[in-house]
Amino acid sequence: MTISPGLEQLQSETSRQFADARATWETCHPACAQAAEEIRATGRLLLLGMGGSHWINRAAEPFYRQAGIDATAHVVSEYMRAPILREATVFLTSQSGASGEVLRYLDAPAAGPVFGLTLDPDSPLATRTHPLLGQGGVEHAYAATRSLLITLTLHMGVLAALGADSEAFVDALNAPVTAENAEVVAAIAGAKNAVICARGTMQGIADAAALSLMELARIPVLGLEAGQFRHGPFEMVDDESAVIFLRGAGDEGVNIDGLSRELLGHGIRPLVFDFSGEAPVEGALTVSLPKRQGLAGAISVLPVLQKAIIDASDRMVDQVGVPIRSRKVTSGEAA
């Protein structure tokens, strides 16, 4: 059976993402220690990126705050139009290191020391900043997959240098889980629109997944905080919608069961990627994962969710993963 070149690239990237993330973990600590030192010196961290890079920065953002750092994540293109006028360490994230917004930001005065999180050691981002390099080379698949896991690993390296406990993350990195539910894939493939919801520290993962589903399946998808979903967008969903919840442990899963039951009461069956350690929501379509929290939970659920999205999208469009009006590296602000 012949598969599309886009699908072939996606499968190639996902098949080696844990190996490359482990290699990144083994090599990143000296650079991460330098970054942690600068963060302590400036007292503030700006996380800047576009697309999937922004959403992964957003996934890491609350963990920096938990470590006592004044950290905020911003979209580069809009941050440049309304910058925060105080000194900060800057993490500029781009897997290619060459997107238009990155190039424009590098040409402007920075708020403080700039660290470039990238997969390309020869890119402008790597050569013009203090690089935090992911291993395995640049990502070629159109929708981000491997780069997301590797960037989370780089963030964990910095967080560890700031004093965060990395044991659970390393355990998850060394023991990736696989879990599939054919009904979940079919439900996504049959949807006309989708909402992907999470709580708190898992929100950036939900947003990254929503972007991937939009890119690959070409349907409208919202990434929403679970609370925000109930404040209005609840009206948009029906039995042709895929409503996907990430149900984490503790605060990362509060009231996901309640929202799921409310949807079921309206004849809408939610899809739950569940790593809460609690009993599954009765009536929901559930992908059960081991109980994990924080960034360990993030790197467990993200690849499983990626595979479901890729498999569903392959049923929905011809030549999945081959963009029709976009490019992997966008010119953006440099156009």
PAZAPA-4460 file (N, C-alpha, C; in steps of 0.05 Angstrom, whole numbers, plus 32768, in hexadecimal, padded with zeros to 4 digits):
% residues 335
    n_x    n_y    n_z   ca_x   ca_y   ca_z    c_x    c_y    c_z   seq   type   mol
   8011   7FE8   8000   8000   8000   8000   8011   8019   8000     1      M     A
   800C   802B   7FEE   801C   8044   7FEC   8010   8059   7FFF     2      T     A
   8021   8066   800F   8017   807B   8021   8022   8095   8017     3      I     A
   8015   80AB   8020   801D   80C5   8017   8038   80CC   8022     4      S     A
   8048   80DD   8014   8062   80E5   801F   805F   80F4   803A     5      P     A
   8048   8102   803D   8043   8110   8056   8040   80FD   806D     6      G     A
   8030   80E7   8069   802C   80D3   807E   8046   80C5   8083     7      L     A
   8055   80BF   806F   806F   80B2   8073   8081   80C3   8085     8      E     A
   8082   80DD   8080   8092   80EF   8091   8088   80EF   80AE     9      Q     A
   806E   80F0   80B1   8062   80F1   80CC   806A   80D7   80DB    10      L     A
   8068   80C1   80CE   806E   80A7   80DB   808C   80A5   80E1    11      Q     A
   809C   80B0   80D0   80B9   80B0   80D5   80C0   80C1   80ED    12      S     A
   80B4   80D9   80EF   80B9   80EB   8106   80B0   80DE   8120    13      E     A
   8097   80D4   8120   808C   80CA   8139   809B   80B0   8142    14      T     A
   80A5   80A0   8130   80B1   8087   8137   80CB   808B   8146    15      S     A
   80D8   80A2   8143   80F2   80A6   8150   80F2   80BD   8165    16      R     A
   80DA   80C7   816B   80D9   80DF   817C   80E3   80DA   8198    17      Q     A
   80DD   80C2   81A3   80E7   80BD   81BE   8105   80B9   81BF    18      F     A
   8110   80AB   81AB   812D   80A7   81AA   813B   80C2   81A7    19      A     A
   8131   80D4   8197   813D   80EE   8194   8139   80FF   81AD    20      D     A
   8123   80FC   81BB   811E   810B   81D4   8131   8101   81E9    21      A     A
   8136   80E7   81EA   8149   80DC   81FE   8165   80E6   81F8    22      R     A
   816D   80E7   81DE   8187   80F2   81D7   8189   810F   81DE    23      A     A
   8174   811E   81DB   8173   813A   81E3   8177   813C   8201    24      T     A
   816A   812C   8211   816C   812D   822E   8189   8127   8236    25      W     A
   8196   8115   8229   81B1   810D   8230   81C6   8123   822A    26      E     A
   81BF   8136   8217   81D3   8149   820E   81CD   8166   8216    27      T     A
   81B5   816B   8221   81AC   8187   8224   81B4   8195   823E    28      C     A
   81BE   8187   8251   81C0   8192   826C   81D3   81AA   826F    29      H     A
   81EB   81AA   8262   81FC   81C2   8265   81EE   81DB   825B    30      P     A
   81E2   81DA   8244   81D4   81F1   8239   81BC   81F9   824A    31      A     A
   81AE   81E5   8254   8197   81EA   8265   819F   81F7   827F    32      C     A
   81B6   81EF   828A   81C0   81FB   82A3   81C6   8219   829E    33      A     A
   81D2   821F   8287   81D8   823B   8280   81BE   824B   827E    34      Q     A
   81AA   8240   8271   8190   824D   826F   8184   8252   828A    35      A     A
   8185   823E   829C   817A   8241   82B6   8188   8258   82C6    36      A     A
   81A2   825A   82C2   81B1   826F   82D0   81A8   828B   82C6    37      E     A
   81A3   828D   82AC   819A   82A7   82A1   817E   82AE   82AB    38      E     A
   816D   8299   82AC   8151   829E   82B5   8152   82A8   82D2    39      I     A
   8162   829C   82E3   8164   82A5   82FF   816F   82C2   8300    40      R     A
   8181   82C9   82EE   818D   82E3   82EE   817A   82F9   82E6    41      A     A
   816A   82F4   82D1   8156   8308   82C8   813C   8307   82D8    42      T     A
   8136   82F0   82E3   811E   82ED   82F3   8104   82EA   82E3    43      G     A
   8107   82E9   82C9   80EF   82E6   82B8   80F5   82D7   829F    44      R     A
   80E1   82C8   8295   80E5   82B8   827D   80CF   82BD   8269    45      L     A
   80D6   82C4   8250   80C3   82C6   823A   80C6   82AE   8228    46      L     A
   80B0   82A1   8222   80B0   8289   8211   80A3   8292   81F7    47      L     A
   80B2   8293   81E1   80A8   829E   81C8   80A9   8289   81B2    48      L     A
   8094   8286   81A3   8093   8273   818D   807B   8277   817B    49      G     A
   807A   8267   8166   8063   8267   8153   8059   824B   8150    50      M     A
   803F   8248   814A   8034   822E   8144   8038   821A   815B    51      G     A
   8040   8202   8153   8044   81ED   8167   8059   81F5   817C    52      G     A
   806E   8204   8174   8082   820D   8186   8076   821E   819C    53      S     A
   8064   8230   8195   8056   8240   81A9   8046   822F   81BC    54      H     A
   8037   821C   81B2   8027   820C   81C3   8037   81FB   81D6    55      W     A
   804E   81F1   81CD   805F   81E2   81E0   806C   81F4   81F4    56      I     A
   8073   820D   81ED   807B   8220   8201   8065   8224   8216    57      N     A
   804C   8226   820C   8036   822A   821E   8033   8212   8231    58      R     A
   8038   81FA   8226   8037   81E2   8237   804C   81E3   824E    59      A     A
   8063   81EE   8247   8079   81F0   825B   8075   8207   826E    60      A     A
   8068   821C   8266   8066   8235   8275   805D   8231   8292    61      E     A
   8048   8222   8298   8040   8220   82B4   8054   8212   82C6    62      P     A
   8065   8201   82BA   8079   81F3   82CA   8090   8205   82D2    63      F     A
   8096   8219   82C1   80A9   822E   82C9   809E   823E   82E1    64      Y     A
   8084   8244   82DF   8078   8253   82F6   8078   8242   830F    65      R     A
   8073   8228   830C   8075   8216   8324   8091   8216   8330    66      Q     A
   80A5   821B   831F   80C1   821C   8328   80C8   8238   8333    67      A     A
   80B4   824A   8334   80B9   8264   8340   80C2   8279   832C    68      G     A
   80BF   8274   8312   80C8   8286   82FD   80B0   8296   82F2    69      I     A
   80B4   82B0   82EE   809F   82C1   82E2   80A1   82BC   82C4    70      D     A
   8091   82A9   82BA   8093   82A0   829E   8078   82A4   8290    71      A     A
   807A   82AD   8277   8062   82B0   8266   8069   82A8   8249    72      T     A
   8056   829B   823C   805A   8292   8220   804A   82A5   820D    73      A     A
   8057   82AC   81F7   804B   82BF   81E4   8050   82B6   81C8    74      H     A
   803D   82BD   81B6   8041   82B9   8199   8055   82CE   818F    75      V     A
   806B   82C6   8182   8080   82D9   817B   8076   82F1   816B    76      V     A
   8066   82EB   8156   805D   8300   8144   804E   8316   8152    77      S     A
   803E   830E   8166   802E   8322   8174   803D   832F   818C    78      E     A
   804F   831F   8198   8060   832A   81AD   8071   8341   81A3    79      Y     A
   807B   833E   818A   808C   8353   817F   807C   836E   817C    80      M     A
   8062   836C   817A   8052   8384   8177   8049   8390   8191    81      R     A
   804C   8380   81A7   8045   838A   81C1   8057   837D   81D6    82      A     A
   8071   8384   81D6   8084   8376   81E7   8081   837F   8204    83      P     A
   808B   836E   8216   808B   8374   8233   80A6   8383   8238    84      I     A
   80A4   839B   8242   80BB   83AC   8243   80CA   83A9   825E    85      L     A
   80D4   8392   8262   80E5   838D   8279   80F8   8376   8273    86      R     A
   810E   8375   8280   8122   8361   827A   8118   8345   8280    87      E     A
   811F   8332   826E   8118   8316   8271   812B   8305   8261    88      A     A
   812E   82EC   826A   813A   82D8   8259   8126   82CF   8245    89      T     A
   812E   82CB   822C   811C   82C4   8216   8123   82A8   820C    90      V     A
   810E   8297   820B   8110   827E   81FD   8100   8281   81E3    91      F     A
   810F   8281   81CD   8103   8283   81B2   8103   8267   81A6    92      L     A
   80EB   825D   81A0   80E8   8241   8198   80E0   823E   817B    93      T     A
   80EF   822E   816C   80E8   8229   8150   80F8   8210   8148    94      S     A
   80EA   81FB   8140   80F9   81E2   813A   810C   81E7   8122    95      Q     A
   8103   81F7   810F   8114   81FC   80F8   8129   8212   80FE    96      S     A
   8122   8224   8110   8133   823A   8116   8135   824F   8100    97      G     A
   8122   824E   80EE   8124   8260   80D6   8109   826B   80CD    98      A     A
   80F5   826A   80DE   80DB   8275   80D5   80DD   8293   80D5    99      S     A
   80CB   82A0   80C5   80CD   82BD   80C1   80CB   82CD   80DB   100      G     A
   80BA   82C4   80EE   80B7   82D3   8107   80D1   82D1   8117   101      E     A
   80DE   82BA   8117   80F7   82B7   8125   810C   82C9   8119   102      V     A
   810E   82CA   80FF   8122   82DB   80F2   811E   82F8   80F9   103      L     A
   8104   8301   80F9   80FF   831D   80FF   8105   8322   811C   104      R     A
   80FF   8310   812F   8104   8315   814B   8123   8317   814F   105      Y     A
   8132   8306   8142   814F   8306   8146   815B   8320   813C   106      L     A
   814E   832E   812A   8159   8348   8120   8151   8360   8132   107      D     A
   8141   835B   8146   8138   8371   8158   8147   836F   8173   108      A     A
   8148   8384   8182   8154   8383   819D   8144   8370   81AF   109      P     A
   8152   8360   81BE   8145   834C   81CF   8141   8356   81EB   110      A     A
   812E   834A   81F9   8128   8352   8215   813E   8349   8228   111      A     A
   814F   8337   821F   8164   832C   8231   8172   8316   8222   112      G     A
   8181   8305   8230   818E   82EE   8223   817A   82DC   8214   113      P     A
   8181   82D4   81FC   816F   82C4   81EB   817A   82A8   81E8   114      V     A
   8169   8294   81EE   8170   8278   81EA   815E   826D   81D4   115      F     A
   816A   825F   81C0   815B   8255   81AA   8156   8237   81AD   116      G     A
   813D   822F   81AF   8135   8213   81B1   812F   8209   8194   117      L     A
   8140   81F8   8189   813E   81F1   816D   8149   81D5   8168   118      T     A
   8142   81CA   8151   814E   81B0   8149   8164   81B3   8134   119      L     A
   8168   81CB   812A   817C   81D0   8115   8194   81DF   8120   120      D     A
   81AA   81D2   8124   81C2   81DF   812F   81CE   81F4   811D   121      P     A
   81C7   81F4   8103   81D2   8207   80F0   81BE   821E   80E9   122      D     A
   81A8   821F   80F7   8194   8233   80F1   819B   824E   80FC   123      S     A
   818F   8263   80F2   8193   827E   80FE   818D   827E   811B   124      P     A
   8179   8270   8124   8172   8270   8140   8188   8264   8151   125      L     A
   8194   824F   8148   81A9   8242   8157   81C3   8252   8156   126      A     A
   81CA   825E   8140   81E3   826C   813D   81E3   8288   8148   127      T     A
   81CB   8293   814C   81CA   82AF   8156   81BF   82B2   8172   128      R     A
   81BC   829B   8180   81B4   829B   819C   81C4   8287   81AC   129      T     A
   81BE   8284   81C6   81C8   826E   81D5   81B6   8256   81CE   130      H     A
   81C0   8242   81C0   81AE   822D   81B7   81A8   8218   81CC   131      P     A
   818F   820F   81CC   8187   81F7   81DA   817E   81E4   81C5   132      L     A
   818F   81D0   81BE   818B   81C0   81A6   817E   81A5   81AC   133      L     A
   8169   81A0   819D   815E   8185   819C   816D   8174   8189   134      G     A
   816D   815A   818E   817C   8147   817E   816B   813A   8168   135      Q     A
   8178   8130   8153   816A   8122   813E   8167   8131   8124   136      G     A
   816F   814B   8124   816C   815B   810B   8151   8167   8108   137      G     A
   814E   8176   80F3   8135   8185   80EF   811E   8172   80EA   138      V     A
   8106   817C   80EF   80EE   816C   80EB   80E4   8172   80CE   139      E     A
   80DC   815D   80C0   80D4   8161   80A4   80B6   815F   80A0   140      H     A
   80A8   8150   80B1   808B   814E   80AE   807E   8169   80B1   141      A     A
   8068   816E   80A2   805B   8188   80A3   8050   818E   80BF   142      Y     A
   8040   817C   80CA   8036   8181   80E5   804B   8179   80FA   143      A     A
   804E   818A   810E   8063   8185   8122   805C   816C   8132   144      A     A
   8070   815B   8136   806C   8143   8147   8085   8140   8158   145      T     A
   809B   8136   814C   80B3   8131   815B   80BE   814A   8169   146      R     A
   80BC   8161   815C   80C7   8179   8167   80B9   8181   8181   147      S     A
   809F   817A   8184   8091   8181   819C   809C   8172   81B4   148      L     A
   80A0   8158   81B1   80AA   8148   81C7   80C7   8150   81CE   149      L     A
   80D7   8156   81BA   80F2   815E   81BF   80F3   817A   81CD   150      I     A
   80E2   818C   81C5   80E2   81A6   81D2   80D9   81A4   81EF   151      T     A
   80C5   8193   81F4   80BD   818E   8210   80D5   8183   8220   152      L     A
   80E5   8173   8214   80FD   8168   8222   8111   817E   8228   153      T     A
   8115   8190   8216   8127   81A7   821B   811C   81B8   8232   154      L     A
   8102   81BD   8232   80F6   81CC   8249   80FB   81BD   8263   155      H     A
   80F7   81A3   8263   80FB   8193   827B   8118   8195   8285   156      M     A
   812B   8197   8272   8147   819A   8279   814C   81B4   8288   157      G     A
   8140   81C9   827E   8143   81E3   828C   8135   81E3   82A7   158      V     A
   811D   81D7   82A8   810E   81D5   82C1   811E   81C5   82D6   159      L     A
   812A   81B0   82CD   813B   81A0   82DF   8152   81B0   82EA   160      A     A
   815E   81C1   82D9   8174   81D2   82E1   816A   81E7   82F5   161      A     A
   8150   81EE   82F4   8144   8201   8307   813B   81F3   8320   162      L     A
   813E   81D9   8322   8138   81CA   833A   811F   81B9   8339   163      G     A
   8112   81B7   8322   80FA   81A6   8320   8102   8189   8320   164      A     A
   80F1   8178   8329   80F5   815B   832A   80F0   8150   830E   165      D     A
   8104   8143   8302   8102   8138   82E7   80FE   811A   82E6   166      S     A
   80FC   810D   82FE   80FC   80F0   82FE   80E5   80E4   82EF   167      E     A
   80CD   80EE   82F3   80B5   80E3   82E6   80B7   80E8   82C8   168      A     A
   80C2   80FF   82C0   80C5   8105   82A3   80D8   80F1   8296   169      F     A
   80EE   80EC   82A3   8102   80DA   8298   80F6   80BD   8296   170      V     A
   80E7   80B6   82AB   80DA   809B   82AA   80C7   8099   8292   171      D     A
   80B8   80AF   828D   80A5   80AE   8277   80B4   80AF   825C   172      A     A
   80CB   80BD   825B   80DB   80BE   8243   80E6   80A2   823C   173      L     A
   80ED   8093   8251   80F9   8079   824D   80E4   8063   824A   174      N     A
   80CB   8069   824F   80B6   8054   824D   809D   8060   823F   175      A     A
   80A0   8067   8225   8089   8072   8216   8073   805E   8215   176      P     A
   805A   8069   8216   8043   8057   8215   8036   8058   81FA   177      V     A
   8029   8043   81F3   8019   8042   81DB   7FFD   803A   81E3   178      T     A
   7FE9   8047   81D8   7FCD   8041   81DE   7FBC   804A   81C7   179      A     A
   7FAB   8038   81BE   7F9A   803E   81A7   7F7D   8037   81AC   180      E     A
   7F6B   8045   81A0   7F4F   803F   81A1   7F44   8045   8186   181      N     A
   7F3D   8030   8177   7F33   8033   815C   7F1A   8044   815A   182      A     A
   7F09   8042   816F   7EF1   8052   816F   7EF7   8070   8171   183      E     A
   7F0C   8077   8180   7F14   8093   8183   7F1E   809D   8168   184      V     A
   7F2E   808E   815A   7F38   8096   8140   7F21   809A   812D   185      V     A
   7F0E   8087   812D   7EF7   8089   811B   7EE6   80A1   8122   186      A     A
   7EE3   80A8   813C   7ED3   80BF   8144   7EE0   80D9   813A   187      A     A
   7EFA   80DB   813C   7F08   80F3   8132   7F05   80F4   8114   188      I     A
   7F09   80DE   8107   7F08   80DD   80E9   7EEC   80E5   80DF   189      A     A
   7ED7   80E0   80EF   7EBC   80E6   80E6   7EB2   8101   80EE   190      G     A
   7EC4   8111   80FB   7EBB   812B   8105   7EBD   8141   80F0   191      A     A
   7EAB   8154   80F2   7EAC   816C   80E1   7EBA   8183   80EF   192      K     A
   7EBD   8181   8109   7ECC   8195   8118   7ED5   8188   8132   193      N     A
   7EE6   8195   8141   7EF0   8189   815A   7EF8   819E   816E   194      A     A
   7EF7   8196   8187   7F01   81A6   819D   7F13   8194   81AE   195      V     A
   7F2B   819E   81B5   7F3D   818F   81C6   7F41   819F   81DF   196      I     A
   7F3A   8193   81F6   7F3A   81A2   820F   7F4C   8195   8224   197      C     A
   7F58   81A6   8235   7F68   819C   824B   7F67   81B0   8261   198      A     A
   7F73   81A8   8278   7F74   81B9   828F   7F91   81C2   8294   199      R     A
   7F94   81DC   829C   7FAD   81E6   82A7   7FC5   81DF   8298   200      G     A
   7FD7   81CF   82A3   7FF1   81CA   8298   7FF0   81B9   827F   201      T     A
   7FD9   81AC   8279   7FD6   819D   8260   7FCB   81AD   8249   202      M     A
   7FC5   81C7   824E   7FB8   81D6   8239   7FC9   81D9   8220   203      Q     A
   7FE3   81DE   8223   7FF4   81E1   820C   7FF5   81C8   81FB   204      G     A
   7FF3   81B1   8207   7FF2   8197   81F8   7FD8   8196   81E8   205      I     A
   7FC2   819E   81F4   7FA8   819E   81E5   7FAA   81B1   81CE   206      A     A
   7FB6   81C8   81D2   7FB8   81DC   81BC   7FCA   81D1   81A5   207      D     A
   7FE0   81C4   81AC   7FF2   81B9   8198   7FE3   81A4   8188   208      A     A
   7FD3   8193   8196   7FC4   817E   8188   7FAF   818A   8176   209      A     A
   7FA2   819F   817F   7F8D   81AC   816E   7F9A   81B7   8155   210      A     A
   7FB1   81C3   8157   7FBF   81CD   813F   7FC5   81B6   812C   211      L     A
   7FCF   81A0   8136   7FD5   8189   8125   7FBD   817E   8116   212      S     A
   7FA6   817C   8125   7F8E   8172   8118   7F84   8185   8102   213      L     A
   7F86   819F   8107   7F7F   81B3   80F3   7F90   81B0   80DA   214      M     A
   7FAB   81AE   80DF   7FBE   81AC   80C9   7FB9   8193   80B8   215      E     A
   7FB5   817D   80C5   7FB4   8163   80B7   7F98   815C   80AC   216      L     A
   7F84   8160   80BC   7F69   8159   80B4   7F5A   8170   80A6   217      A     A
   7F64   8188   80A9   7F58   81A0   809C   7F3B   81A4   80A4   218      R     A
   7F35   81A0   80BE   7F1B   81A7   80C9   7F1F   81BC   80DF   219      I     A
   7F09   81CB   80E6   7F0C   81DE   80FB   7F10   81D0   8116   220      P     A
   7F24   81D9   8125   7F2A   81CD   813F   7F30   81E3   8153   221      V     A
   7F25   81E2   816A   7F2B   81F5   8180   7F3B   81E6   8195   222      L     A
   7F50   81F2   819F   7F5E   81E9   81B7   7F54   81FC   81CD   223      G     A
   7F47   81F0   81E2   7F3B   8201   81F6   7F41   81F6   8212   224      L     A
   7F45   8209   8225   7F45   8202   8241   7F29   81F6   8247   225      E     A
   7F28   81E2   8258   7F0F   81D5   825E   7EFA   81E9   8268   226      A     A
   7F02   81FC   8279   7EF0   8210   8283   7EE6   8222   826D   227      G     A
   7EF7   822A   825B   7EEF   823C   8245   7EDC   822D   8232   228      Q     A
   7EDF   8213   822F   7ECD   8204   821E   7EB0   8206   8228   229      F     A
   7EAD   8206   8242   7E92   8207   824D   7E87   8223   824C   230      R     A
   7E98   8237   8249   7E8F   8253   8248   7E89   825C   822B   231      H     A
   7E76   824F   821E   7E6E   8257   8203   7E72   8243   81ED   232      G     A
   7E8B   823A   81E8   7E8F   8227   81D2   7E81   820C   81D5   233      P     A
   7E77   8207   81ED   7E66   81EF   81F0   7E4F   81EE   81DC   234      F     A
   7E46   8206   81D3   7E30   8208   81C1   7E37   81FF   81A4   235      E     A
   7E51   81FE   819D   7E58   81F8   8182   7E58   81DA   817C   236      M     A
   7E5A   81C9   8190   7E5F   81AD   818C   7E44   819E   8189   237      V     A
   7E45   8188   8179   7E2E   8177   8175   7E38   815B   8171   238      D     A
   7E27   8149   8167   7E2F   812D   8164   7E41   8129   814D   239      D     A
   7E47   813E   813D   7E5B   813C   8128   7E76   8149   8130   240      E     A
   7E78   8150   8149   7E91   815C   8154   7EA1   8147   8162   241      S     A
   7EBB   8149   8161   7ECD   8139   8172   7ED5   814B   818A   242      A     A
   7ECC   8145   81A1   7ED4   8153   81B9   7EE7   8142   81C9   243      V     A
   7F00   814B   81CA   7F16   813B   81D4   7F20   8148   81EE   244      I     A
   7F21   8138   8203   7F2B   8142   821D   7F45   8134   8224   245      F     A
   7F58   8143   822F   7F70   8138   823C   7F6A   8138   825A   246      L     A
   7F67   8121   8265   7F60   811E   8282   7F78   8116   8291   247      R     A
   7F86   8129   829D   7F9E   8124   82AC   7F97   811E   82C9   248      G     A
   7FAC   811B   82D9   7FA9   8115   82F6   7FA6   812F   8306   249      A     A
   7F98   812E   831C   7F96   8145   832E   7F8A   815D   8320   250      G     A
   7F96   8174   8323   7F8C   818D   8317   7F8B   818C   82F9   251      D     A
   7F9A   817A   82EC   7F9B   8178   82CF   7F82   8169   82C4   252      E     A
   7F71   8160   82D6   7F59   8151   82CD   7F3F   8159   82DA   253      G     A
   7F40   816F   82EA   7F28   8176   82FA   7F10   817C   82E8   254      V     A
   7EFA   816F   82EE   7EE0   8172   82E1   7EDF   816A   82C3   255      N     A
   7EF4   815D   82B9   7EF2   8152   829E   7EDC   813D   829E   256      I     A
   7EDA   812E   82B4   7EC4   811A   82B5   7EA9   8128   82B5   257      D     A
   7EA6   813E   82C3   7E8D   814C   82C3   7E85   8157   82A8   258      G     A
   7E99   8163   829A   7E93   816E   827F   7E8C   8157   826C   259      L     A
   7E9A   8141   826F   7E95   812A   825E   7E78   811F   8262   260      S     A
   7E70   811D   827B   7E55   8114   8280   7E40   8128   8276   261      R     A
   7E46   8141   8278   7E33   8155   826D   7E30   8152   824F   262      E     A
   7E46   814E   8241   7E44   8149   8224   7E34   8130   821E   263      L     A
   7E39   811B   822D   7E2A   8102   8229   7E0C   8106   822C   264      L     A
   7E05   8118   823F   7DE9   811E   8244   7DDC   812C   822C   265      G     A
   7DED   8139   821B   7DE2   8146   8204   7DE6   8135   81EA   266      H     A
   7DED   811C   81EE   7DF0   810A   81D7   7E0A   810D   81C8   267      G     A
   7E1F   8118   81D5   7E39   811C   81C9   7E4D   810B   81D9   268      I     A
   7E5A   80F8   81CB   7E6C   80E6   81D9   7E89   80F1   81D8   269      R     A
   7E94   80F9   81EF   7EAF   8104   81EF   7EC4   80EE   81EC   270      P     A
   7EDC   80F7   81E3   7EF3   80E6   81E1   7F07   80EE   81F6   271      L     A
   7F0F   80DC   8207   7F1F   80E3   821E   7F3A   80D4   821D   272      V     A
   7F50   80E3   821C   7F6B   80D8   821F   7F70   80DA   823D   273      F     A
   7F70   80C4   824B   7F6D   80C4   8268   7F87   80BA   8275   274      D     A
   7F95   80CB   8283   7FAC   80C3   8293   7FAA   80CD   82AF   275      F     A
   7F90   80CD   82B8   7F8A   80D7   82D3   7F8E   80C3   82E9   276      S     A
   7F8E   80AA   82E2   7F8F   8095   82F7   7F74   8090   8303   277      G     A
   7F5F   809E   82FA   7F44   809A   8304   7F34   8087   82F2   278      E     A
   7F1D   807F   82FB   7F0C   806E   82EB   7F03   807D   82D1   279      A     A
   7F02   806F   82BB   7EF9   807D   82A2   7EDD   8088   82A5   280      P     A
   7ED8   809D   8295   7EBD   80A9   8294   7EAB   8096   8285   281      V     A
   7E96   808D   8293   7E84   8079   8287   7E76   8086   826F   282      E     A
   7E77   8078   8258   7E6A   8082   8240   7E7C   8090   822D   283      G     A
   7E93   809A   8237   7EA6   80A8   8226   7EB7   8094   8216   284      A     A
   7EC2   809C   81FF   7ED6   808C   81F1   7EF1   8093   81FE   285      L     A
   7EFE   807F   8209   7F16   8085   821A   7F2F   8077   820F   286      T     A
   7F45   8086   820E   7F5F   807B   820A   7F6D   807C   8225   287      V     A
   7F72   8065   8231   7F7D   8063   824C   7F9B   8063   824C   288      S     A
   7FA7   8074   825C   7FC4   8077   825E   7FCD   8074   827B   289      L     A
   7FE6   806D   8280   7FEF   806C   829C   7FED   8088   82A9   290      P     A
   7FE8   8087   82C3   7FE6   80A0   82D2   8001   80AF   82D3   291      K     A
   8001   80C7   82C7   8018   80D8   82C8   8010   80F5   82C9   292      R     A
   8021   8105   82D5   801B   8122   82D8   8031   8133   82CC   293      Q     A
   802A   814C   82CA   803E   8160   82C1   8049   815A   82A6   294      G     A
   8063   8160   82A1   806F   815C   8287   8072   813E   8281   295      L     A
   8073   812D   8296   8072   8110   8291   8058   8108   8284   296      A     A
   8042   8114   828E   8028   810E   8282   8026   8119   8266   297      G     A
   8033   8131   8262   8032   813D   8247   8040   812C   8232   298      A     A
   8057   8121   8239   8065   8112   8224   805A   80F6   8222   299      I     A
   8048   80EE   8234   803A   80D4   8231   8022   80D7   821F   300      S     A
   8012   80EC   8223   7FF9   80EF   8214   7FFE   80FA   81F8   301      V     A
   8011   810C   81F5   8015   8119   81DB   801A   8106   81C4   302      L     A
   802C   80F3   81C6   8030   80E1   81AF   8018   80CF   81A9   303      P     A
   800A   80C7   81BE   7FF2   80B6   81BA   7FDC   80C6   81AC   304      V     A
   7FD9   80DF   81B4   7FC6   80F1   81A6   7FCE   80F7   818A   305      L     A
   7FE8   80FB   8186   7FF3   80FF   816A   7FEB   80E8   8158   306      Q     A
   7FEF   80D0   8162   7FEA   80B8   8150   7FCC   80B7   8149   307      K     A
   7FBB   80BC   815D   7F9E   80BB   8157   7F97   80D1   8142   308      A     A
   7FA3   80E8   8145   7F9D   80FE   8132   7FA8   80F7   8116   309      I     A
   7FC0   80EC   8114   7FCB   80E4   80FA   7FBA   80CE   80ED   310      I     A
   7FB3   80BA   80FD   7FA3   80A4   80F2   7F88   80AD   80E8   311      D     A
   7F7B   80BF   80F8   7F61   80C9   80F0   7F63   80DB   80D7   312      A     A
   7F77   80EC   80D7   7F7B   80FF   80C0   7F80   80F0   80A6   313      S     A
   7F8E   80D9   80A9   7F94   80C9   8091   7F7A   80BF   8084   314      D     A
   7F65   80BB   8094   7F4C   80B3   8089   7F3C   80CA   807E   315      R     A
   7F43   80E2   8085   7F32   80FA   807F   7F3B   8109   8066   316      M     A
   7F55   8108   8060   7F5F   8117   8049   7F72   8106   8038   317      V     A
   7F73   810C   801F   7F87   80FF   800D   7FA2   810C   8012   318      D     A
   7FB7   80FD   800F   7FD2   8107   8012   7FD6   8115   802D   319      Q     A
   7FCD   8108   8043   7FCF   8114   805D   7FEC   811C   8063   320      V     A
   7FEF   8133   806F   800A   813D   8076   8018   814C   8060   321      G     A
   800B   814F   8048   8015   815E   8032   8005   8178   8031   322      V     A
   8011   818F   8039   8001   81A8   803A   7FFA   81B1   801E   323      P     A
   7FE2   81BF   801D   7FD9   81C9   8003   7FDD   81E7   8000   324      I     A
   7FE2   81F5   8015   7FE7   8212   8013   7FFB   821C   8028   325      R     A
   8009   820B   8034   801C   8212   8049   8037   8206   8045   326      S     A
   804A   820E   8055   8065   8202   8054   806D   81FB   8071   327      R     A
   8081   81E9   8073   808B   81E1   808D   8097   81F9   809B   328      K     A
   80A8   8208   808D   80B5   8220   8099   80A8   8238   808C   329      V     A
   809A   8247   809B   808B   825E   8090   809D   8277   8090   330      T     A
   8098   8288   807B   80A7   82A1   807A   809B   82B5   808E   331      S     A
   8081   82B4   8093   8075   82C4   80A7   807C   82E1   80A6   332      G     A
   8087   82EC   80BC   808D   8308   80BE   80A3   8311   80AB   333      E     A
   80B2   82FE   80A0   80C7   8305   808E   80BF   8305   8071   334      A     A
   80A4   8300   806C   809A   82FE   8050   809D   8319   8042   335      A     A
***
